Amino acid sequence: MELSSLNAVSPVDGRYRKATRILGDYFSEGALMKYRVQVEVAYFIALCDMPLPQLKSIAPGQLKALERIYREFTAEDARKIKEIEKSTNHDVKAVEYFLKEKFDALGLSTAKEFIHFGLTSQDINNTAVPLSMKAAWEDVLKPMLFEIRNRLHERAEEWRAVPMLARTHGQPASPTRLGKEIFVFVERMDRQLALIEQVPFSAKFGGATGNFNAHHAAYPNIDWIAFADDFVEDTLELSRSRTTTQIEHYDNMAAFFDNLKRINTILIDLNRDIWTYISMEYFKQKIKAGEVGSSAMPHKVNPIDFENSEGNLGIANALFEHLSAKLPISRLQRDLTDSTVMRNIGVPIAHSLIACRSLMKGLDKLILNEDRLAADLQGNWAVVAEAIQTILRRESYPNPYEALLQLTRTHRQIDRQTIADFIDGLDVSQAVKDELLKITPENYTGITCY
């Protein structure tokens, strides 16, 4: 049966296929084949550029034709590699044999034994995978995260002056501004996005156990370490891990996943805050014609975008957690557990992308309900007690905290008049009383630095 949204096991390739289809260019089996082919061809060209004595006769035009193998890689090419793999039962060896057929077609049969020369599979995998991750980050995920960051910044500016009752421990607290509370998430994202840019995409390239054994045996006078440094860092634009076993350490990959997990956690926090503000009626939501909020309660407009986002971020983080905890651990010089785990890198990135799209959709539905925010402030005059007792401290008034504590604990409902009567009974100058009377829940919002 052909794969469809109705028979896919994972919602990433089923229900949410429209949102994640783009990631197939980076994390699908066919994409991994393409990146492997790119590394193999680029390595061969680098050997020609050196040049190895046996490759001096390769013409520039032939090298251009080789580049087209990966630049114009097709679904049919991927199927061909898969067919070869049925015989080899080895995915990287299948790529090598595929390229040898291409070399024959290009009249390069005498040079085809220099495909994969001196390499082990992980020299290919541990460069192909970070190449795909870097491209997916730059092309897809990073722009999406910055889109969220910028939308939040726009909202923070739009709501900069809107006073709002804060709630610490879920209880009414000193007022704040809605814009500032949104900007909290902008600043948190900015810091994590800056941190993740410091994590290099690392690659391993050094032969069977990281010592260039075969390379050195065949050409002992060539500086293979310098060659590998140039190839990985200049040609592939990755960071080369220089002292390795058969595989990459994955420490930087783990750091990348951990950083993505922190960004996702910030977005979970944002989802929950916005969800709560909607439940408090601080926000209403735009209604799309034809949408149903509940199968039983017609009046409901549920905050489903924020719930969907939170759920997908949670799944993504669970997988990122496993990736970052498992990949840096390998028995001795190498075991195979990294291979099966790394095939799932695209899954948490897909769930993160789904979550980001849902979050953006939810943010675009928000309608500020200023009347509800204002009513909440007016219903909680007790929050100005902090300001009053602090000014009384300044004036050396005896036991100001205790005086306000008694006021707030003995009155069931504190309103403007309750506060005014309390201030009127204070033994302070009229100037201080006037200063205190000017304080309201709406203007007691402090200062912000954004």
SVG drawing of the C-alpha trace seen along z (x, -y; Angstrom):
<svg xmlns="http://www.w3.org/2000/svg" viewBox="-24 -69 81 79">
<polyline fill="none" stroke="black" stroke-width="0.4" points="0.0,0.0 1.3,-3.4 2.1,-5.7 -0.6,-8.3 -1.8,-10.4 -4.3,-7.7 -1.9,-4.8 1.3,-6.5 2.3,-5.2 3.8,-8.5 1.7,-11.7 4.8,-13.5 4.4,-11.6 0.6,-11.4 -1.7,-14.1 1.0,-16.7 2.7,-15.8 1.9,-19.2 3.8,-21.0 6.8,-18.7 7.2,-17.8 10.0,-20.2 12.1,-18.3 12.2,-15.4 14.9,-17.3 17.2,-16.9 16.2,-13.9 14.6,-11.3 16.4,-8.2 16.8,-9.7 18.2,-12.9 20.8,-11.0 21.8,-9.2 22.2,-12.5 24.4,-13.9 26.5,-10.8 27.0,-11.1 27.9,-14.7 30.6,-13.8 32.0,-11.0 32.2,-13.1 33.7,-16.1 36.3,-13.9 37.3,-12.4 37.5,-15.9 39.7,-17.0 42.0,-14.1 42.2,-15.3 42.9,-18.8 45.8,-17.6 46.5,-15.9 47.3,-12.2 49.7,-11.0 47.1,-8.6 44.5,-11.3 46.5,-14.0 44.9,-13.2 41.3,-14.0 40.1,-16.9 38.2,-19.9 35.2,-19.1 35.0,-15.6 35.1,-17.1 32.2,-19.4 30.3,-16.3 30.9,-14.6 29.5,-17.6 26.3,-17.3 25.8,-13.8 24.9,-15.2 23.6,-18.6 21.1,-16.9 20.5,-13.8 17.1,-12.3 14.5,-10.0 15.5,-7.5 19.2,-7.7 18.0,-7.0 16.0,-4.0 19.1,-2.7 21.1,-2.9 18.4,-1.1 18.4,1.6 22.2,2.0 21.8,2.2 19.6,5.3 22.8,7.1 25.4,5.3 23.2,5.1 25.4,2.1 24.0,-1.4 27.3,-3.3 28.8,-0.5 25.8,-0.8 26.6,-4.5 30.1,-3.6 28.9,-1.0 26.4,-3.5 29.2,-6.0 31.4,-3.5 28.6,-3.0 28.5,-6.7 32.3,-6.8 32.1,-4.1 29.5,-6.2 31.7,-9.3 34.8,-7.4 36.5,-7.5 36.7,-3.7 40.5,-3.8 39.9,-6.2 36.9,-4.6 38.9,-2.7 39.7,-6.1 36.0,-6.5 35.9,-6.0 39.7,-5.7 41.0,-4.9 37.6,-5.7 35.2,-4.0 31.5,-4.4 31.5,-6.8 33.7,-9.2 30.8,-9.6 27.9,-9.4 29.6,-11.7 30.0,-14.4 26.7,-13.8 24.5,-14.0 25.9,-17.3 25.7,-18.7 22.0,-17.9 21.4,-19.2 23.2,-22.4 21.2,-22.9 17.9,-22.1 18.7,-24.5 19.7,-27.4 16.9,-26.8 13.9,-25.8 14.0,-25.7 16.0,-28.9 13.9,-31.1 10.8,-29.7 12.1,-30.4 13.0,-33.9 9.6,-34.4 8.1,-33.5 10.6,-35.8 9.8,-38.7 6.1,-38.2 6.4,-38.2 8.5,-41.4 5.7,-43.0 3.1,-42.0 5.3,-43.3 5.5,-46.7 1.8,-46.7 0.9,-46.0 3.8,-47.9 1.6,-50.3 -1.2,-47.9 -1.3,-47.5 -2.0,-44.0 -2.4,-42.4 0.6,-40.1 0.1,-36.8 2.8,-35.2 2.0,-31.7 -1.3,-32.2 -2.3,-35.1 -2.7,-38.8 0.6,-40.6 2.2,-43.9 0.9,-45.1 3.0,-44.8 2.6,-45.5 1.4,-43.0 4.0,-44.0 6.8,-43.5 5.5,-40.0 5.6,-39.1 9.1,-40.6 10.3,-38.2 10.0,-35.5 11.7,-37.6 14.8,-38.1 14.9,-34.4 14.7,-33.4 17.4,-35.9 19.8,-34.5 19.3,-30.9 19.4,-31.7 22.7,-33.4 24.0,-30.4 23.0,-27.9 25.0,-29.8 28.1,-29.1 27.7,-25.3 29.6,-24.1 28.4,-21.3 31.2,-18.8 32.3,-16.0 34.7,-13.1 37.0,-12.3 40.0,-10.1 39.7,-6.5 38.7,-3.3 39.7,-4.2 40.5,-7.9 44.3,-7.5 44.4,-7.6 46.0,-4.1 45.2,-3.2 45.9,-6.7 49.3,-6.8 50.2,-3.3 49.4,-4.2 50.9,-7.7 53.2,-8.2 54.5,-11.5 51.2,-13.3 50.0,-15.3 46.6,-13.7 45.7,-15.6 46.1,-18.9 44.2,-17.5 41.3,-16.4 41.2,-19.7 41.0,-21.6 38.4,-19.2 36.0,-19.3 36.4,-22.9 36.9,-24.6 35.2,-22.4 32.3,-21.1 32.2,-24.1 32.0,-22.0 34.1,-21.8 36.5,-18.8 36.9,-16.7 40.6,-15.9 41.1,-13.1 38.4,-10.5 37.6,-6.8 35.8,-5.4 33.0,-7.9 32.3,-11.5 32.1,-12.3 28.7,-13.8 29.3,-16.2 28.5,-19.2 25.5,-17.5 24.3,-16.8 24.8,-20.5 22.8,-21.4 19.9,-19.2 20.1,-20.4 19.9,-24.0 16.9,-23.2 15.3,-21.6 15.8,-24.8 14.3,-26.8 11.4,-24.4 11.0,-24.6 10.7,-28.4 8.0,-28.0 6.2,-25.5 6.3,-28.1 4.9,-30.7 2.1,-28.3 1.0,-27.7 1.0,-31.4 -1.0,-32.4 -3.4,-29.5 -3.9,-30.8 -4.5,-34.3 -7.1,-33.0 -8.8,-31.1 -8.8,-34.4 -10.4,-36.1 -7.4,-38.5 -7.5,-37.4 -10.3,-36.4 -9.6,-34.4 -10.5,-35.1 -13.0,-32.6 -12.5,-31.0 -15.7,-30.3 -16.8,-26.7 -14.5,-25.7 -16.0,-23.8 -14.6,-24.2 -16.4,-21.2 -18.5,-18.3 -21.0,-18.9 -20.7,-22.6 -21.3,-25.0 -20.2,-28.1 -16.6,-27.0 -13.5,-28.4 -10.7,-26.3 -7.0,-27.4 -6.1,-24.3 -3.2,-25.9 -1.3,-26.5 -2.3,-23.0 -1.1,-21.4 2.1,-23.3 2.8,-22.4 2.1,-18.7 4.5,-18.6 7.2,-20.4 7.0,-17.9 7.4,-15.0 10.3,-16.8 12.1,-17.4 11.7,-13.7 13.5,-12.7 16.1,-15.4 16.8,-14.3 17.5,-10.7 19.6,-11.9 21.8,-14.1 22.1,-11.5 22.8,-8.5 24.9,-9.7 28.1,-10.8 28.3,-7.3 29.9,-4.5 31.6,-1.3 35.3,-1.4 36.1,-2.5 32.5,-2.1 29.3,-0.3 26.3,-0.5 23.7,-2.1 24.5,-5.6 23.4,-4.6 19.9,-3.6 19.4,-6.5 20.6,-9.1 18.1,-8.0 15.5,-9.7 17.1,-13.2 14.5,-14.6 11.6,-13.4 12.0,-15.8 12.9,-18.6 9.6,-17.8 7.6,-17.9 9.4,-21.2 8.4,-22.6 4.8,-21.5 4.7,-23.1 6.1,-26.4 3.6,-26.6 0.7,-26.0 2.1,-28.6 2.3,-31.2 -1.2,-30.3 -2.4,-30.8 -0.5,-34.1 -2.2,-35.5 -5.7,-34.6 -5.2,-36.6 -7.5,-39.6 -6.7,-41.7 -9.6,-42.1 -8.6,-45.3 -11.9,-45.5 -11.1,-42.3 -7.6,-43.3 -8.9,-46.6 -11.6,-44.9 -9.1,-42.6 -6.9,-45.5 -9.9,-47.4 -10.9,-44.3 -7.5,-44.0 -6.7,-47.3 -4.8,-45.4 -1.8,-45.2 -1.0,-48.9 -0.3,-48.0 3.3,-47.3 3.8,-50.8 2.2,-52.5 4.2,-50.6 7.4,-51.3 6.8,-55.0 5.9,-55.0 9.3,-53.2 10.9,-56.1 9.1,-58.5 10.2,-56.5 6.6,-55.7 6.5,-53.1 5.8,-49.5 4.4,-50.3 4.4,-46.7 2.5,-45.5 -0.1,-48.4 -0.7,-47.3 -0.8,-43.7 -3.5,-44.3 -5.5,-46.4 -5.3,-43.7 -6.1,-40.8 -9.0,-42.4 -10.9,-43.7 -12.6,-41.0 -12.8,-43.4 -10.3,-46.2 -11.3,-48.9 -10.3,-52.5 -12.3,-53.8 -10.8,-51.4 -7.3,-52.5 -8.3,-56.2 -9.8,-55.9 -6.6,-54.1 -4.4,-56.9 -6.6,-59.6 -6.0,-58.1 -2.2,-58.1 -0.1,-60.4 1.8,-61.8 1.9,-65.2 -0.8,-66.1 1.9,-66.0 2.7,-62.4 -1.0,-61.6 -1.5,-63.2 1.4,-61.2 -0.1,-57.9 -3.6,-58.8 -2.2,-59.0 -1.2,-55.4 -3.6,-53.1 -3.4,-49.5 -3.3,-50.9 -0.3,-53.2 1.6,-51.1 3.5,-49.2 7.1,-50.2 9.6,-50.6 10.8,-48.3 14.1,-48.2 13.1,-46.8"/>
</svg>
